[in-house]
Amino acid sequence: MAATDEWRKQLYHQTHPTLRQSNGDVRLLTIQSWYDSNTHLDAPLKTIIQCSLRLANLRRDSLSMAVSHSWDASDPIVESEPVIVDGVPVPVSKGLYQVLCHLQQLSDPTTVWIDALCINHADIAEKSAQVAQIAEIYAKADKTLLWLGPEDDLS
């Protein structure tokens, strides 16, 4: 495993079970509120995103939001953007950081399914099993957010 993937080992193998069957099991991401993530800073220059993952089952648990965001191979990993998942610093792309900032609420946590963090993409068996459930994930969600990027002057 490459040193750049050390975060995957810490996050997915040490704290969360592997999801290698298409049995409805998924991980959900809870994005802590801005207030809970940033109040310890004297003068925050950047928004810190703190999240946690938890196991859920599509057949018995509710899913409030599923997020689909554009993946672009040219979208650089921005390691300076602080995203912490279950205490593990996770390098994310600029686009994913923008999605998470958009979803982060001022005072309430937000729980979503977003494939970039809810699936261990380095585990081919897990990725295959989870991709096989994507239609069920989106069908179960109360809301679906399709993120194409931040607003601009023409949107």
N, C-alpha and C positions, 0 to 999 in steps of 0.2 A: 504494500500500500504506500503510495507516494506521501511525502511529508505534508503536501497540501491537502490531502484527504484525511489527515489525522482527526479532524473535527468529526468526520463521519463515524470513525471508530468510536470516539468518545460518546457521541450522541446516540447513534442507532444500536450499537452493539452492547454498550454498557448500561444504558438507561431504558431502552425500549425494545420490546420483542420484535423479532423478524416477522414480516407479514408475507408468507410465501404461499398462501392459499387464497383463492377467490371465494371466501366464505362470508363476506360482508365486513370483515375487520379492516379498519382504516385508522390512521392517526389524524387527529384534529389539532390544529394550531390555535392556541389562545394568545392573542397579542395583548399584553398588559397595557393599561391606560397610559397616556402621556404623563399624567400626574404621578402614577405609581413608578414609572420608569425614570423620570427626570427631576423629581423634587429634591434629590440630594445634591444637585448641581447648583453652584452659586449663580452662574450666568451661562446657561446652556447655549452653545453656538450651534450644536447639531442636536437633532432628536435622537435619543437612544431608543432602540426598539428592543424590548425584552419580551420573550415569548416562552411558552411551554407547550410540549406535545403531550397528548393523552390518547390512549386507545379507546376506540368507540366501535360500535357495530351498526352498520346501515339498517339492519333489519329490526333493531330495537331502540336505537338512539335517534334523537332528532339532529338534523344538520341545518343550521340556519343559513349558511352561505358557502358556496363553492366559487372559487376564483380561477378564472382562466386568464393568463397573461401571455403576452407575446414573448417568445424566446428568440433571441437574436445572437448568433454566434459571435458577432462583433461587439456585443454589449459587454464591456469589460467588468471583471470582478473588482469591486471597489472595497478593498480591505479596510480602508479608513472609516467606512460607514459602520457604526457600532450596532450590530445585530447579535443578540445573545439568546440562545435557545437552551433552556434548562441549564443555564450556567456555562454553556459552551459557546465561545465566540465562533460565529459562522460567517465565512466570507460569502457575500451575495453580490449579484450583479447590480448595476445602477438601476436597471428597470425593476428588479424585485424589491430593492430598497424603496423605490418610489411607491410601489404598490402597498408595501407594509406601512409606510408613512401615511398614505391616503386612508388606510383602514384603521389606523390607530385612533381611538377616541380620546377625548380629553379626560374623562373621568371613569369610563366603564371599559372593561375588557371586551375584546371582540374575538369570537371563535369562528374559524373558517377552515375549509379544506383547500389547500393550495399545493399542487403537486411538487413544486420545487423543494419544499421542506417536509411535506407529509410522506413522501416516498424516498426511500434510500435508493437513489439512482445508480449507485455503485454496485448494488446487489441485483444481478440480472434476474434471478428467480423472483425476488420480491417485486421488482419493477414490472415484470411480466404479469404477475398475479394482480397487482394493483391496476395496471393499465386495462386488464380484462374487466375491471369493475367500474371504469370511468363513466359509462353510460348510466349505471345505477347510482353513482355518486351525484351526478348532475340532476338526475330525475328525483332523487331524495331531497335535494337542497331546496329550502324555502325561497332562496334568492340565488341568482347566478350573476357574478360580476365579470364582464369581459373587459379586461384592461388592455388598452392599446397604447397607453402612455399618458403622460400628464397633459393637461390642456395647453393649447397654444393659442396664438392670435386668431387662427382660422377655425377654432372649434367652438 
